Amino acid sequence: MRRFAALVMATLLAAAAAFAEPQGATTELSPEEAYRTAFTSLEAGKPGLANAIADALLIRNPGSYRVLILKSRAARSIGLFAEAAAAGRAAWRAAEDKPQRFTAAMVTAQALSSDGKRTRAQLWLRRAADRAPTEATRAMAVRDFRYVRARNPWSTELSFNVTPSSNVNNGSARETTQLYGLPFEFQLSGAARALEGVEYATSVGSRYRFAQGADHAHDLVVQLSHRTYSLTADARAQAPGVSGSDFAFSQAALGYVYQRRPQVWPGPYTLSAMAGHSWYGGADYFSYLRLGGTQKIALGDKAALSFSGSGERQFGIGAPDAGILRADLRLSRQIGDLGRLGLSLSHTDSASATDVSDFSELRSGLDFTLARPILGAHVSFGLDWRQRSYPRSRHDPGGRNDREVSANIDLVFAQIERFGFNPTLSLRAGRTDSSIGLYDRDNLGLSLGIRSAF
């Protein structure tokens, strides 16, 4: 105790000299008295003195939670951000309950954010939200998370889904079909028919905001995605020698996005340029260049209109070359206290020397998101219709016409949350009727995933 008291007194005298503290009579301080002195100094706007005393206290007891919190706050106040973050992490390890872990995560995030390490700060704020003891403290962590994210030049979104599906290979719903206008049926191979299995999909999207102003921003973006499959025992028996990885699809893209939010009509818009490459079954598939833009227009307080367009050039390796033009229109409106209704319409033209990539498509959709959760889950559902016409087909000189109807319902379980993520459940069903029976399709899938809550 005498050695500790001497150490504290030496620290106090040194700190007093360094920070021009008035000197008076000296007395030996107990650890509790030293802590109170440091705490009072911090509250009184003397973080240097508080930091010096905290260092002395940590020599005696390096695992003291409350001293580590004090150290983190004091060190951050005098610009020692690395020390402040290290003390916060040590406090997290020393914490014994949720309130203590919440506080430790918050001070660590604050130190990292002050040091310009905002992505790591966001991770600690997710920890803080996960350990928040009350709704008020969780709201505080979410508020700080959004504040840091808005000032972070880096932003990353992750997604992961597992989807049992009745048709992982987009195969035919038929076992036999007529082809080439001949009056008899052809037997389809097992691999050409629908195969049951499970889809595993993951994606990462990251942007770096390298310049921005009051009403505009310039971003570099990177997008990575991969999906692969496993087949059921029945599917493997139906198509011997075929594995789910044969249908795996991966894509990588790099691009530039310009966003502007003018204060006058018509409203915010986005321009983008992307270049990417894709792989199918582990082999090179095609590369592409895409230019696009989106314009949003507010129609009063409850409605909004958006339209977008894009032009894409695909350079085939395992796929045909193609030039694709697409236009989309979407109208959304709040319907009283029930929720939000969305209507969409899109048109796509794909020009190619190969018949399967030469088509015109019209698509329309309706979706509705309920305003109030049901049994703790946010619910949305949708209905889509698609008409695709191919002027040429290798299987029919008259070409080919496909009609597809699909429906989906999506649930986000907001009451279940870990580190700011909620589990999701989606049910999707679709049917395609084609003028060529080979392309008739049925698809039913149940998807489990995760989504960020904030």
N, C-alpha and C positions, 0 to 999 in steps of 0.2 A: 504494500500500500504506500509506503514512504517513497519508494522508487517511482511509483505511478504519480503520486502527488508532486514530486519534484519535476517529473516530465511535463505534467500539465502546467506547472508554474513557469517552467522554461518556455513552453509553447506560448502561454499567455503573454509573457514578457516580450518574446520575439514578435508575436503578432501585434502587440500594442505598439511596438516601435515601428513595425512595417506599415501599419495602417493608421498611425498617429492617434492611437487610443490614449486617453488621459490615464496616467499612472497614479495609483494610490497605494494604500497599505496592502501588503501581500499576505495572503493566508493560504493555507493548504486546502485544496478542494477534493471532495470525494468524487467518485465517478458520476454519481447522480447530480451533484452540484455542477460538475463540469459540463454534463449534458444540458442541464437547464441553462447554463451560461451560453453555450453554443446555440441552443434553440432561440433564446432571447436575442442574441446577436444577429441571427439570420432574420428574425422577424423585424428587427430594428434597422435593417438595411446594411448590416456589416457582415457580408458573407465571407470575407477573407478571414476574419477572426473565427467564424463558425467552422470554416473548412479546416483551419489549423487545429482547433480543439478536436474536431471529429477525427483527424488523422491520429492525434495522440490517444484518443479513446479506442480506436481500432487496433492500435498496437497492443493494447491490453486485452481486447476482446474482438478479434477480427470478424466474428460471426454475429455481431449484435445487429438485429434487424433494424431497430429504430435509429441507431447511429449510422448505418449504411444509407438509410433513406435521407437522413440529415446531410450526410456527406455528398450524396448525389445532388441534392438541391443546392447546397452551398457551392460545390465545384462548378455546376452549370452556371450559377450566377456570376462567377468570376471568369468564365470562358474556358474552364478545364473540362471540355466536353467528353474526352475519352475517359478521364477519371470518373466523371459523373455517370457515364453509361456503364462502366465496369462496376461501380458501387451499386447501381440499380440492378444489374444482373446478379450480383452477390446477394442483394436483398431478396430477390426472387427465390434464390436457392434457400435462404434462411427463413422465408415466410412459412407460417404454420396454418393459415386459414385463408379463405377467399378474400376478405377485406385486405389482408396484408399483401396477397399476391396481386390484387388489383392495383394497389398503390405502387408496388414495386414495378409493375408493368408500365404504369403511367409515367413514373419519373424516368424510367429507361427510355421510353419513347420520346419524351421531351428532350432528353439529352441528345439522342440520336438526331432528332429533327433539327435542333439548334446547330448540330455539327454538319448539317447538310445531307445526312444519310437518311433520306425520307422513306425510301422503300423499306429499310429495316425498321424504321419507326412505325410504319404501317403494320408490320408483322406484330410488333409489340402491342400496338393498340388493339389488334384482333385478340391477342392474349388478354388484354385488359377487359375487353367486352365479354370474353368467355368467363372471366373470373369475377365480373361485377356482382357485388352482393345485393344490389337493388336495381330497379328499373331506372332510377335517376342517375346512378353511377354508370350504368350501361349507356344511357343516352349521352352522358359526358364523353365516354370513350368513342362512341359513334360520331359525335360532333367533331372531336379532335381528329378522327380518322379522315373525315371528309375535308377538313381544313388542310391537313397534310397532303392528302391526295391531290387537291386542287393546286398545290404549289410544287408538287413533285414532277419533274420533267419526265420521269419514267412512270409508266402505268402498265400493269400486266393483269390479264384475265386468264383464268384457268377453267377448264371444264372437263368432266369425266362422266361417261354414261355407260351403263351395261344394259343391253336390250335383247332379251329373248325375242326371236322373230320367226315367223313361219316361212320367210322367203329371204334368206341372206344373200342369195346370188341373183336376185331379180329374175328368177326363172319362170317358166310358163306354168300356168295353173292346169294345163291339159297334159294328158298322156299321149294323145295322138292329135294330128291336125292335117288339114288339107294344105298343099303347097303347089305353087306354079299353076293354079287353076285346074289341076288334075282331079278326077272324080273319085279318088280313094284317099284313105288316111295313111299318113306316115307316122311310124312309132318314134316318139322323142326319146333321146338318150336320158339317162338318169341325171347327168350334169346339166342338161337343158331344162329340166323341170325344177320346180321350186324345191329348195333344200332348207330344212329347219335347222336352226342353230342359235348362237348367241353372238351379238355384235358388241365389241369393246371399242369405244371411241374416246379419244382424248384430243384436246386442242389447247394451244397456248397462243395468245395474242398480246403483243407488247408494243408500246409506242414511246418514242422519245420526242418530247416537245423542245425543239432547238431554238425556237423564236416565237414570241407572242406579243400582242399589244392589247389595248383595252377591248377591242372588238374582233380580234382575229388571232389565229394560231397556225403555226407550221409544224407538222409532225412527220417523223419517220416511223414507219410501222413494219413489224415483222409478224408473220402469221405461220404457225406450224400446226398441222393436224395429221392424225393417223387413226385409222380404224381397221380392225382385223376381226376374224370370226373363228368360232369353234363350231363344229357340226355335231348334231345328235347322232346316236348310234344308228337310228333308222336312216338318216341322211347319208351316213358313210356306207351303209349297205346299199342304198339306192344308187350311189355314185362311187364305186370302188376306185381308189387311187386319187380321189379328190380330197383336198384338205381346205379348211377354212381360210388359211393364209393365201390360197390361190386367188381369193377375192379381196385381199387387203388393198387399201387405197391410202396413199400418203400424199401430202402436199406441203410445199414451202413457198412463201411469198414475201417479197420485200417491196415497199412502196412509199409514196409520199402523199400526205393528206393536208389540204388547206381548208380551214374552217373560218367562217366569218359570220358575225352576228350584228348586222347593221341595225341601227335604231329606227330606221324607216322601212316602209313596205318595200318588198314583199316579206322580208324576214330572213332568218338564218339559212345559209347554204354551205355545201361541202363539195370540194373538187378533189379527185383522187387519181393517182396513176400507180398501177401495180404491175409487177413482173413476177411470174411464178413458174414452178416446175412440179410435175406430179409423177407418181409411180403407181403401177397397178400390178399386184401379185409379185412385188419386189423388183419389177423391171421398169425401166423408163417408159413413160406413157405419153405425155405431151408437155410442152412449155407454152406459156401464154403471156401476152401483154394486154392490159385492160385500162381503159380510160373511163371515168364515170363522174357523175355529179348528182347531188340531191338538193332540192329546194323545199323548205317547209314554210307554210303560210298559216297563221292563226286566223280562225274564223270566229271571232268573239272569244268569250271566256271558256266555252265548253266544247268547241270543235276545232279541228286542225286538218289541214290538207297538206299532203306531201307528194311530190312526184320526182322520179329519178330516171336516169338513163345511163346506159353504158354501151361501149363498143369494145369487143374483144377479138383478138386474133390468136388462134391456137395453131401451134406448130407441132404436128403429130410425129411421134416416134413409133409407139405401138398403137396409136390412134390416128384417125384421119386428120388432115388439115381442115380448119374451119374458120369462118368469119361470123361472129355472132353480134347482133344488135338486140338490145332489150330496153323496154320502156315500162315503168311501173307507176301506178297511181294509187294513193291510199287516202281514205277519208275516215276520221275517227271522231266520235262524239260521246260526251257524257250523257247518260240516260238517267236523269233524276238521281235517286239514291241507289239505283240498281247496280250500275257499273258503267263500263265503257264499251261501246260498240265500234267495231272497225270493219270497213269494206275495202276490198282491194281489187285491182284489175291490172293485168300485165300482158304484154305481147312480146314474143321472142321470134326472131328470124335467124336461122342458122344456115349459112350457105357453104356447101362442100361438094367436092367432086365425088364423094362416097355417099351412097344412098342413106345409110343409117345416121349420118350427121347433116343431112340436107332436109330441113323441115321448117314449118311455121307452127307456132304454138300460141294459144290464147288461154289465159288462166284467170279465174276469179275466185274470191274467197270472202268469207264472213267469219269474224271472231268476236268473242265477248268475254270480258273479264269482270267477274263479280266484284262489287265494292266491298262486301263484307265476307269474311272467311266463313267456311263451313267446317265445323268440328276442328277448328284451329288451322285449316288449310286454305290458302288462297287458290281460287279455282278460275281457270279460263278454258274455253273450248272453242273449236273452230270447225268450219266446213269448207272444203275446196273442191273446185271443178276444173278440169283441164281438157282441152281439145288440141291434139297434135296431128298435123297432116304432113305426110311424106309424099312428094310428087312421084318418086321412084322407089321401087323395092325389088330386090333380087328375087323375092318370092312371089311377086304378083306384078304383072305389067301395068296394072291400073293404079299402082301406088299403095299406100297404106294410111289408115286413119285410126287413131287411138282416142278413146274417151276414158277419163279417169275421175272417180269420185273418191274423196278421202275425208275422214273425220278424225278429230283428236280431242282429248281432254287432258289438261295439265294441272297438277297439284303441287303447290309449294308448301311444305310443312313448316310454317313460321315458328311454331312453338317448340320445334326441335332445332337447336342451334349449337354448333361447336365452332369456336374461333371465327364467328361471323359468317358461317355457311349453313344453309338449310338443305335438307334432303328434298329431292323432287321425284315425282312419279308421273309418267306420261303414258297414255294409252292411245295408240294410233292404229287405224284400220283403213285399208284402201282396196279398190278394185279397178282394174283396167280392162276394158273391153275393146278388142282390136278387130279390124276387118280381116286380119290374118291371125288365125287361132293361135299360132306359135307365140304371139305377144300378149295373149290374155294373161292377166296376173291377179293374184290375191295376196294381200300382205296384212299381217296382224302382228303388232309389236308392243311390248310392255317395257318401258325404259325407266331405269333407276339412275339418278344422278345427283349432283350437288350444284348449288347456286349461291352466289354471294348475297348476304342479307343486306349489305350496305356498300 
